[in-house]
Each structure stands twice: as structure tokens, then as C-alpha cells.
Amino acid sequence: MKELKARILADGQCLPGGVLKVDGFINHQMDPTLMKTMAEELVRRFADSEINKILTVEASGIAPAIMVGYLLNLPVVFAKKKQPSTMSDVWVTEVFSFTKQHTCTLCVGREFLQPDDKVLFVDDFLANGHASMAFMELIKQAGAELVGMGFLIEKSFQKGGTLLRNSGIHVESLAIIESLDNCEIKFKE
């Protein structure tokens, strides 16, 4: 997606260790116009899919998921990273966070993820696929169906995209980063 790639080149920052910082327009300060354009593209790419629920993780996935949900007129559920005392009947799994370098618990209320759900998972980044695999586990626990996974940015030099695609999952990424070597952003064509 040319608009996203241009914005990554203009405003993204490459940090040592394969980190792409996009907090000026995606995951801290957000550009709502770009977010809408990205959501429209995800909706287009999953147009032939039967979906009745959007699923994401707090916090960075919420904005793109809400926009996709709005465009499709579907509910959006985000997994919480810590089980609140007000939630007792939940689906639970654990995930390792590459960015934060620790394991956290993900939970979704059972009332919001049920066997008749056809789920589209939406998130900001796909890297090693840890979060995606955790969501596959939550969806499996609920007996729901994973229809596909949509990401704003994929790091193809990490294994997540290959792992998911080799599992037969419909994966769509709007910008695929081939390399961040020497802090130079290179896109896969």
C-alpha cells in the first residue's frame, strides 16, 4: 500500500535490533486519515470472507481494528493483557512480547468470543507471530473460526508471516518490510 510505505519512509524510525518505530502515526499518535485508508484496504482484501467479528489485542491493534469494524459494521473485541477482577469467565492464553521482552496473559470474555464467530484478527505488526499464535489458541478454545489475519506492517525477515501462511491462514499485510539492515528500511516488492 503506497500511502503507508511513503509514511513509513517519511516518518518511521529504524532502531537497532530490527525495530521499526511508527509511534508518530500508528501506535502512539495516530493519523486517523491514514488509519481509515488502511482499514479500507484491509476490508477490500477480505471482501470475499464471511466475517462477523473483529478481534485484536490492546493497545496498538485497537485503532485499526475499530476502523475495520466500523467499515464492516461489526463488533470489535480486544484481548486484555491482564485479567481484570470484573472478568471471571474468560478464554486465556499467554504470549511473549518481542517489544517488551516479557510474557503476558491474554484474555477474552467468553461471552464475546463464541463458537459461531467467524473472526478476522487485525493488528499493527506481524513479526515473529507470537501474538497471532496466541490468538489462534484463544479462537480454538472458543470453538470459533479464524477467517484471516490482517496486519498494517509485516517484517518478512522474521518468521511470523511464513509460519502463518504455511499453516493455511489467509494473511494480508499492507506494507511488508524485507530488511532493516543498517537501519535502512527496505520493502518487499
Secondary structure as UniProt FT lines:
FT   HELIX           2..11
FT   STRAND          13..15
FT   TURN            16..18
FT   STRAND          19..21
FT   TURN            23..26
FT   HELIX           32..45
FT   TURN            46..48
FT   STRAND          53..57
FT   TURN            58..61
FT   HELIX           62..72
FT   STRAND          76..80
FT   TURN            85..86
FT   STRAND          90..97
FT   TURN            98..101
FT   STRAND          102..109
FT   HELIX           110..112
FT   TURN            115..116
FT   STRAND          118..126
FT   HELIX           130..142
FT   STRAND          145..155
FT   TURN            156..157
FT   HELIX           160..166
FT   TURN            167..168
FT   STRAND          171..179
FT   HELIX           181..183
FT   STRAND          186..187
//
